[in-house]
Amino acid sequence: MIILSSAIMRGGEEMKIQIPTKYMNASMLTGEKIYTIAEVQLEKLRDKDKYVLYFLEDTIGLPLNITNLKALINAYGNDTDNWVNKKVRLKTATIIFNAQQKNTIIIEPL
């Protein structure tokens, strides 16, 4: 499990806290990185079934949004067993979602 560092304000003073997580998010990724898919799991996240990628190069998973899921299906087919050992580039991007700007991870199949 990875520990994320986060800054919060308390009494006008910034404090660092650590939040354990088992899933990757955009704040954890700097620049572009190439990963090899080790396995794909269907997991329950916030009462929804989501596909989660796990990589040879890291211990945490990446839950797939619909955009990234479609990119992988288009590149490697709809049988997730065929995704194993495929390389992907992960990079961050700023998007508009529900009328709000947010950072996300974009998957580029290689």
C-alpha distance (Angstrom), angle and dihedral (degrees) to the residues before:
residue distance angle dihedral
M1 . . .
I2 3.82 . .
I3 3.79 122.4 .
L4 3.80 114.6 -137.9
S5 3.76 119.8 -152.8
S6 3.76 116.5 -138.3
A7 3.78 133.1 177.4
I8 3.80 119.7 -134.6
M9 3.77 132.0 177.9
R10 3.79 118.5 -120.5
G11 3.75 120.7 173.0
G12 3.81 90.6 -15.6
E13 3.82 91.2 -55.3
E14 3.78 124.4 109.3
M15 3.81 114.0 -123.7
K16 3.79 128.5 -172.8
I17 3.79 117.4 -132.0
Q18 3.77 130.5 -177.6
I19 3.79 120.6 -133.1
P20 3.82 118.8 -168.9
T21 3.79 114.6 -134.2
K22 3.77 137.6 169.9
Y23 3.80 95.2 -163.6
M24 3.80 131.0 76.2
N25 3.80 120.9 -123.1
A26 3.79 135.3 -179.6
S27 3.81 94.6 -95.1
M28 3.82 89.4 62.8
L29 3.80 95.5 55.6
T30 3.78 122.1 78.3
G31 3.76 117.8 -173.1
E32 3.78 119.9 -26.9
K33 3.79 124.2 -39.9
I34 3.78 133.5 -175.1
Y35 3.78 117.9 -135.3
T36 3.80 135.1 -179.0
I37 3.81 116.0 -134.0
A38 3.81 109.5 -120.9
E39 3.81 98.5 176.2
V40 3.78 144.3 -18.3
Q41 3.81 119.8 -135.5
L42 3.79 131.2 -173.4
E43 3.81 105.3 -135.3
K44 3.79 136.5 175.2
L45 3.82 110.1 -113.3
R46 3.80 120.8 172.8
D47 3.82 90.1 -16.0
K48 3.82 91.9 -53.5
D49 3.78 129.6 104.2
K50 3.81 109.7 -119.6
Y51 3.75 133.6 176.1
V52 3.80 112.0 -119.6
L53 3.80 123.7 -163.0
Y54 3.79 120.3 -144.9
F55 3.79 120.4 -163.6
L56 3.79 136.7 -149.2
E57 3.82 90.0 -131.3
D58 3.83 98.0 53.1
T59 3.80 141.9 33.6
I60 3.80 98.6 -136.1
G61 3.77 129.3 78.9
L62 3.78 132.8 -125.3
P63 3.82 115.3 -137.7
L64 3.80 109.2 -142.4
N65 3.77 121.6 -125.4
I66 3.80 117.1 -154.6
T67 3.81 93.5 -96.1
N68 3.80 93.5 54.2
L69 3.80 91.9 41.5
K70 3.83 90.8 54.4
A71 3.82 91.3 47.4
L72 3.81 90.6 55.1
I73 3.81 93.7 44.6
N74 3.81 90.8 50.1
A75 3.80 91.7 49.6
Y76 3.81 103.2 37.1
G77 3.83 106.7 16.6
N78 3.80 131.5 -109.8
D79 3.83 97.0 -72.2
T80 3.80 103.5 92.8
D81 3.82 90.8 -158.8
N82 3.82 85.8 71.4
W83 3.81 90.7 58.7
V84 3.82 93.7 66.0
N85 3.82 113.3 110.4
K86 3.82 91.6 12.9
K87 3.79 117.2 131.0
V88 3.79 123.6 -125.8
R89 3.79 134.0 -178.4
L90 3.79 115.7 -133.4
K91 3.78 120.2 -158.2
T92 3.76 136.0 158.8
A93 3.77 126.6 -113.2
T94 3.77 136.4 177.2
I95 3.80 113.7 -121.1
I96 3.79 138.6 172.8
F97 3.81 111.4 -116.8
N98 3.81 122.9 171.3
A99 3.81 88.6 -8.4
Q100 3.81 91.2 -57.1
Q101 3.77 130.4 107.8
K102 3.81 113.8 -122.9
N103 3.78 140.1 162.8
T104 3.79 118.1 -115.2
I105 3.78 140.6 171.9
I106 3.80 117.3 -105.7
I107 3.81 120.3 -157.3
E108 3.79 119.8 -145.9
P109 3.83 112.2 -170.6
L110 3.82 111.6 -139.1
